[in-house]
Amino acid sequence: MSSDVKWLCQNHPKWHKLRGIGMTRNTIDRDGITSQDVRYFIFNFKLDVMTFCHSVRGHWSAESMHWLLDVVYREDHHQTLDKRAAFNLNLIRKMCLYFLKVMVFSKKDLSYRCKQRYISVHLEDYLETEVRKVISLTGYLFKADTKAQKKFDIPLDNR
């Protein structure tokens, strides 16, 4: 990481707000095969090394989420024009990914798609166990609303 970027700003006048450049080198070991990936970043605010590292990790975490949404739910192919509907669908997909991540399956290393297929075949088994877990976790949302408690039959005392 370097904040000495005056030479770069002189060569690229549109980058007059540039404050630093950084590089990350990632080593990936998959099935005994090691590969390295080098990425370069530019930024327009002063950073220390730790903040830069946290920013890069946070960015790739978000990219990973978007990649999963595209692979599992083909989100890039959906053409919902209503912004509110697109937002709601995105939120539901993220919740579904979270549920797929935390659900316990008999086989350990299942892909998200295999988990979806498994749930669709054994839907009744999972609805009973997993929905009860979700309701018990989110039961506090309905605490003030007694109508919602009666409507959804949510026991709030058993947390």
LINBELDA-V605833 format. One record per helix or strand of 3 or more residues. SS is the DSSP state (~ for helix, > for strand). FROM is the first residue (numbers start at 1). TO is the last residue. If there is no record, write none. Layout:
ss = [SS:SS]
from = [FROM:FROM]
to = [TO:TO]
//
This chain:
ss = [~:~:>:>:~:~:~:~:~:~]
from = [6:13:20:33:49:75:83:112:123:146]
to = [11:15:30:43:73:77:102:121:142:152]
//
